[in-house]
Amino acid sequence: MNPKQVFEGGCLCGAIRYRATTAPIRGVICHCSMCRKHSGAPALAFVHFPADAFSWTQGEPARYRSSAIAQRGFCRECGSTVSMHERVLEDRVQIAAGSLDHAEQVQPDDHVWTEEQLPWLRIDDGLPRFTRNSSAVPSETPGGDD
């Protein structure tokens, strides 16, 4: 992926827009029940952009504190899932991959929280799978895989 690439996206109604001026640090598909509730989807893909290469260009998501360590961002107008903000990952902004204008530009690196994956969801993409947290990033939630 070209590190000079620009990534833009936003919510369904356009009230929130953002831009990242470098390639994502990583991508992840999360199967936890909280991500399912937040998105209404059977799994939620996020891409992590460095905070210093990311900006909200129009509006900003409202945040819901879903736990002591994380907030989930959404549009107040249309309800779109936009972001995730974890205390331990303050150096980055986690953006819902589906909110990108061109989600085909990004690639997930792994699946996390597969112990909560819905039994009817089958994704045969060959990516590494972790029952809970990936060892690729720090986490404050219990049960990281090594």
C-alpha positions, 0 to 999 in steps of 0.5 A, a space after each residue: 500500500 502506498 504510504 502517501 495515499 489519502 483515505 477519506 470517509 464519513 457517516 451515511 448522512 455526511 455530517 461527519 467526514 474525516 481524512 487520513 494522510 497515511 496508510 493504516 497501521 493495521 486492520 482488524 475484524 472484531 467478533 465481540 458482542 459489543 462490536 455487534 451491538 454497536 454496528 448491528 452487523 455480525 462482525 465489525 472491521 476497523 482500520 487504525 490510523 496514526 492520530 497525527 495523520 488523521 483529522 475530522 474535516 467536518 463534524 466529529 462523532 458523538 462518543 458512547 462510553 461502552 466500558 471503562 477503557 473505550 468509547 465508541 463513536 457514532 453520528 448523532 444525525 444518522 446513527 452510523 458507526 464511525 469510530 472506536 477510541 481505546 485508552 491504551 491506543 491513544 496514538 491512533 484513531 480506529 475507524 470503522 472500515 465500512 465508513 471509508 469512501 473506498 474500503 477496498 483500499 484497506 486490508 484487515 490483518 486478523 480476526 479478534 474475539 473469535 470466541 464470540 463469533 456467531 456460529 453461522 458466520 463463516 469467513 475463509 480469508 486465511 487471516 490469523 484468528 485470536 480467541 480474544 485480543 491480538 498480540 499485535 497491539 496493547 490491550 487492557 481487556 483480559 485474555 490476550 492471545 500470544 
